Amino acid sequence: MKELSIKARLYLISVTVLGFLSLLQSLWHFRGANYKLFSILLALVAMTMTLKIRIPGVPGTISIASAIILAATVLLGRTEAILLSGLCGLTQCLVKPEVRPRVYQTVFSIGSLMASANVAAWTYHITIRGLGGDEVPSQIIAIIMATFLYFFVNTLLVSGAIGLTSDTGILKVWHQNFLWSSVSYFAGSIIAYMIVVYIKQFGLFTFVVALPPLILVYYSYRLYLGRIADGQHHLKEMKELHLSTIEALALAIEAKDPTACTHSQRVKAYAVGLANAMKLEEAEVKAIEEAALLHDIGKLAVPDHILCKPGLLTPKEFERIRMHPVVGYEILAMIKFNSPVAEIVLHHHERWDGTGYPHHLRGDQIPVGARILAIADSFEALTAARHHRKAYSPEEAAAHILSQSGKAFEPGLTSLFCSIAAALRADADAAIALAGERRLKLDTDENRTSPVEPENYEAPTMTAYKAIGAANRDIATLYELAQVLGTTLRLNETLSIVALKINQMLPSSTFAIYLMENEELVPRLVEGVDEQMFHGLRIPYGQGISGRAAAHKEVTLNGDPKLEFSFKGKHHSVTYLQSAIAVPLIVDDKVIGVLSLYDLKPNRFGEDCLRLMDNISNKIAVALTNSLIYEQTHEDALTDPVTGLPNSRFLFMRMDQEISRAHRNNTALTVLAMDLDNFKQINDTRGHLMGDKVLFRMSQLLRSALREYDFVARTGGDEFVALIIDASEETVKRKIAGIQAEVAAFQIDSASPTEFSLGISIGYSCFGRDGYDTDTLLTAADASMYRIKNERKHARALAPITAR
């Protein structure tokens, strides 16, 4: 009793005390009794409490114990009736109870029954006195009144106890659990009157003799009701089987579309909730429930690549989608439903204004079930994410539904649905969560039952729902992969798309794509566990898992990932990865690279993985080849062929990026314009081949003199431009002085170290001070460079004069 609230404890104690006070008060006025009759009635009470009858279709059981207590009130008096009711409570708690009660529950049951019997006895005797005699009409009226109060007080006291201990409304408990039993109580009043009349007319002995036939009648009636209950139970099982079959079919339909998970279940919850709010007949609600579960069955005739298409549908593809209500109707018309399920499915895409499909019905021509289903289906679709859009919030979805009132949907239904949409969504969330828990429980091995399995039988690792979904996701992803790979030629984007799609189809711990470079496999993209171990990795052709796959042009399945790192040294070979699959990427019989997946589980990859990778490897290889060609072409177009530095085109692209960054982050950007001094003499005396060699070595010198994240390009002839990023002007001046010193110390070759004296003139401009765009900054830097070049030329001209 400690777990109960104080209010509940006080209530239980008060009712129990009231009942026992009733007994004590009646005993105080007790003046003797007919012990023979009392003993017989006591035996009958004990027997009837153990011989309860369960009426099919109602919650709980009935007995005629109340009739015997009422008969005792008439024949014996208040004290005997209270005693019998107390013993009745004790018997029902101790003899074959459905749930073993606790001590305080037993005591409360006895007390509440005695209090009820006391009220009934007082009512009977007061009514008799009020009607002025013990005649037949008076007895009937008094018994009816006593029965009414006995029923009302007894059930209300018990409802109070249930309500206070479970935090439920007392009247709600009474209505759900006890209102149905009022008929049995008033039937008991008739039996009570019959017992009274029988004993008064024929005596106690004949009543005892008549008991065996009455008991036989009871057992016959109980057997009859038991058979009815069995029939109802069988009917219920068949209905549940029917609904379970429909739900299983709905799940199989949903599994074809990865975006439609739980769609039918939610549509069912919304549609049934709206139908109940309209107070439709139970048969109509049942038809709507079944139609909601099966409304998308016609999508079995729609190709998977259309169902799973990531973008908007073309007009022709949409026409294929519009077929599904008709196909669904034709499928369901072959099933003998007891309600118009097929018709609801056929018309659930009709619109109130007549612009829907397939038959362009309008207004009341559309079946009410289809009108309800249309709203429920639209609301669920809006609140779920799709390939081409994000999910609407429930409020946004309800507002959209309301905006279509009188257009797509019936106005009255629309208003009603929007007023209860939040409550329906909460109910749907709860139902989906419960269904998920049940499915998870059924999926566990310890709860899965199966027939006798043959030897070497390997239990499936996926449920049927997951298998269907996986197969259709593979098809959809293959289609999407083919579509998306054709939209980009950039290598990094292609690699990212491949990684994303492969992980959707075949999740693994680590993903890697290697490209072939000089008879070695070099990782170009690695994501996942231990990815840092792949940095700097170069796998020789024919070695390791991936190298062998490339050399033999065959998939390597479930190899040891440690072999991939054996070429980096033993200290690199420790990894948690335990299995791998390596797929060669081949174009025109030439291996361009290898796609490898690694996993923390041993033997993770099976035949399904092998089949899937075999199907997609050719598409990936072609896409990567195109990207490599594009990357090389793009690089050639942006690279100076002599020095290997970026050219003028690349310079302008990079300057735009760095100017935007400097403006956005309020950081410094300096543009250096550089021109070699005396370079023309090299071309004139040593030839252009030597000139190109000098330019190449100058490019190396400039690269090493600048920081890693700075930028240098050759703009033509002996001119270069550099971008110094986020550095102070003093730092830039020191960098310029360093470059000039290194160029001045440069020697063309050791044979004639002093033949030519190279120098470099460098001017610069600063973002903000000298300009805010590419052209202005380059012009300012160029002007600064030519000014300095003239000053240096003038200084060299004066040098001999000064020397003399």
C-alpha positions, 0 to 999 in steps of 0.5 A: 500500500506504500506505493499508493498516493495519500488520497488513495490510501485514505479512500481505501481505509475510509470505505473499509471502515465504513463497511465494517462499521455497518456490520458492527452497527447491524450486529448491535441490533441483531436479535437472532436468525433463521440459521438453516436458511442463512446456511443455505444462502451462505452456501449458495453465495460461495458456490455462485462466486466460484461459478461465474459466467463470462458473457461473450463480448463484454469485459468481465464476468457475472454471478447471481451472488447479488440476487442471493444477498438481496433475497437474504435482505427480504427473508432474513434481514439487514445483518444477515445480508451484510454478513453474506456480502462480506463473506461473498467478498472474501470468497471472490478474493480467495477462491479462483481469483483471476489475479491474486489480490493483496491484503488491503485489496481483499479487506477493501473488497469485503468492506465495500460489499458490506457497505453496499449491502447495508445501503441496499437493506436500508433502502428495501426496508424504508421502501416497504415501510413507505409503501405501507406493507409487505404485499407483492407490488411493494416487495417488487418495487422495494427489491428494484430500488434496493438493487439499483442502490446496491449496484450503484454504490458497489460499482461506484466504490470500486471505480473510485478505488481503481481511479485513484490508484491508476490516476484515471477519471472515476466516471470513466472507469465506471462507464468502461468497466461497470455500466455493462453489468447493470443488466445482470444486477437487475436480472438478479433482482428478478431471481431474488424475488423468485427465490423469496416467493419460492421459499415462502410458497413451497418452503425451504426443503423444496427450494433445496430439492430444486437446486440441482435442476437449477445448477444443471440449467446453469451449466447448460447456459454456461456451456452455451455461452462458452461455445458462443465465446469460442465462435467469437474468439475464432471470428476475432482471430480470422479478422486479426489474420485478415488485417495482419495479411493486409498489413504485411502486404502494405509493408511489402509495398512500402519496402519498394520505396525507401522514402515511404517507410511507415507511410501506410500505417500513418495514413491509416491512423489519420484516416481512421481518426478522421472517420471516427471523428465523423462518427461513421459506422463501424463497418465504414471505419473498417473499410477505410482502415483496410483501404488506407493500408492498401491504397498504394498497392497499385504502385507494384505496376510502377517501375522502381526507378520512377518510384525512387527517382531523386528529382521531379518526375517528367510528364510521362513518368507522372502518367505511370504514377497516375496508373496506380489507383486503377491497378490497385482497384483491379487487384483488390476487386479480386479479393472478397472484401465485405466493404467497398475497399477497392472503390475507396482505393480507386478514387482516393486521388479524385479532387473535390473540384473534379480535376483529380484522376482517374475518373474526374469525379467531383463533390459528392460523387467521390465516396466518403471513404475516398475523400477521407483517405485523400486528406490523410494521404496528402497530410502524411505525404507533406509531413514526410521528406521526399527526394525533391523536398524537405518535410513540411512541419505539421502546422505547415502541412495542415495550413496547406490542406486548409488552403485546398478546401473546396479545391482538392478536398471537401470543405467540411472534412478539411476543417474537421481534420485540421482541428484534430490533426495534432492529436491524430499525429500524436496517436500515429507516432505512438502507434508507429513506435509500438509497432516498431517495438513489436517488429524488433521483438519478432526479429530477435532470434530468441523470439523467432520460431521456425519449422525443423531446419535442414542440416547446414541451414543458415538462418537469414540475417534480414527480415523479408521487409528488409530484404525487399527494401534492400533490393529496391534500394540497390536498384534505385541507388544504381539508377541514381548513381548512373544519373548523377555520375553523368552530371559531373566531370570533376574528379573530387566530386565524382569520388565523393558521389561514389563514396556516398552511394556505395555507403548507402548500398553497402555500409562499411567501416572504411571506404577507399578508392585507389588510382593507378600511378606509376605501377602503384595504387595511391589512395585518392579518397579514404573515409572511415575507421583508421583513415589516417593509416592510409595517408602516404600509402602507396601499394605496389602493383600485385601486392596487398589486397588491392594490389592483387585485385588490380594485378589479377583483374579480379575481386579480392573477397574478405582479405586481411586489411593488415596486408595493405599496410605491410609496405609502410612498416610493421608499426603501421600494420596494427588495425582494427579492420578485419575484412575487406573487399577490393574491386578492380576498376577496369576500362578497355582492359586497363586497370585505372584503380581499385575500389576497396571496402574494409570492415571491423567484422570478419567475413563481412562481405558475401556473395550479395556484396560481390554481385552488387560491386560487380554490377557497379564497378564498370560504371564507376570506372568509366566515370573516373576515367572521364574525370581523370581526362577532364582533370588533366585537360583542365590542368593543362589549360590552366598550367604554364607548360615551361615552368609548371606554374599556373598561367594567367587564366588560373591567376585571374580565377585565384585572385577573384577567390582571394579578394573575396576571402580578404573582403569577407574576413577583413584580412591582408592580401598583397600582389607581387608583380615580378620581372627578371632583369637581363633575361633577354641576354640568355635567350640571345646568347645561349638559346631558348632551350637554356632560357626555358631551363632558367625559367623553370629553375626560377619557378622552383626558386619562387615556390620555395621562397613563398609560403605553402599557402601563397600563390605564384603564376607565370604571366608570360615571358619572364614575368611572374605574379605572386599573391601573399596571403594575410601578411603585414607589409613589413613581412612582404618587404622582407620576403621581396628582399629575400627573393631578390637576394636568391635570384642575384645569387643564382648561377646558370651553370657551374661552367660560367658562373659569372657569365650573366648577372640575373636580377629581379624587379618586384613591385607590389600592391595591397588590397584596400590601399591600392584597390579592391578588384583584380584589374586595379590591383594588378595594374598598381603592382605592375606600375610599381614593378616598372618604376622599380625596374627603371630605378634598378636599370638607372642604378646599374647604369650609374654603377660604372661611373661611380666605380671610376 
